[in-house]
Amino acid sequence: GDISINNSVVASIVRLAALEVAGVAAVGGGFRGVDGIAEIFTKKGDERGVRVDADEVGDYRIEIRVILKFGCQLANVAAQIQQRVVEQVENMTSKNVARVNVIIDGVRTEDESAAEDDWEETAHTD
C-alpha cells in the first residue's frame, strides 16, 4: 500500500526543527488577532508561518517565516535553520527537500520573548 504524509505534518516538523536552532525566537511571528487565526485555518499546508508544497518531481519546497533574537547573526541563523529543516524533513519523511526559503519577519529582545512566558514562570512567595 501507499504511505502519504500530509503537508501539515511536514510543516510541524519544519516548525519544530527551526525552533531548535539557537537564535530563533518564534516561528510565524505569533498570532495577529482574528486575521492571524483565520489565516492559519485557510492556507493549505500552512502551520503558523510555514508553507509546504511539492515540485513536479515530488520534492518538498518549504517557506518558513521567523522572528530571531536581537543580537544574533541573522544570515548565520537563517542558514542553520535551512540546514536543520532539510536534515529533519529528509530524515523523517525519506523525501528530498528542493529548497527552504527563510523569511526573517523581525527581531525580538530576550525581554520581549520572556514577557510572553512570564505568567507561566512567575515564582509565588508568601
MOKANOR-V145335 format. One record per residue. N is the residue number from 1. PHI is phi in whole degrees, -180 to 180 (NA if undefined). D_FIRST is the distance of its C-alpha to the first C-alpha in whole Angstrom. Layout:
# MOKANOR-V145335
n phi d_first
N PHI D_FIRST
N PHI D_FIRST
This chain:
# MOKANOR-V145335
n phi d_first
1 NA 0
2 -88 4
3 -117 7
4 -122 10
5 -111 13
6 -63 16
7 -59 19
8 -68 21
9 -69 20
10 -63 21
11 -61 24
12 -64 24
13 -61 24
14 -59 26
15 -61 29
16 -66 29
17 -63 29
18 -65 32
19 -67 34
20 -76 34
21 -80 36
22 -62 40
23 104 42
24 -88 39
25 -90 41
26 -161 38
27 -111 35
28 88 35
29 75 39
30 77 39
31 -81 39
32 -119 42
33 72 42
34 -61 41
35 -61 40
36 -64 38
37 -68 36
38 -61 35
39 -61 34
40 -61 31
41 -87 30
42 -103 30
43 -90 29
44 -71 25
45 72 24
46 -96 27
47 -140 28
48 47 31
49 89 32
50 -122 29
51 -120 27
52 -129 24
53 -146 23
54 -121 21
55 -84 23
56 -64 22
57 -102 20
58 95 18
59 -76 20
60 -74 22
61 -116 25
62 -124 27
63 -126 30
64 -132 32
65 -107 35
66 -133 37
67 -116 40
68 -104 42
69 -79 45
70 -58 48
71 98 50
72 -81 46
73 -83 46
74 -56 44
75 -64 42
76 -65 42
77 -65 40
78 -61 38
79 -65 37
80 -66 36
81 -61 34
82 -57 32
83 -62 32
84 -64 30
85 -63 28
86 -60 26
87 -57 26
88 -68 24
89 -65 22
90 -66 21
91 -66 21
92 -82 19
93 -107 16
94 60 16
95 -118 17
96 -78 21
97 -108 23
98 -74 26
99 -163 28
100 -130 30
101 -95 33
102 -107 35
103 -111 37
104 -90 40
105 -89 41
106 172 44
107 -126 46
108 -140 47
109 -78 49
110 -59 48
111 -62 51
112 -65 49
113 -66 45
114 -68 47
115 -60 49
116 -69 45
117 -102 45
118 -55 48
119 -63 48
120 -84 45
121 -105 48
122 -67 51
123 -81 53
124 -104 55
125 -124 59
126 -104 61
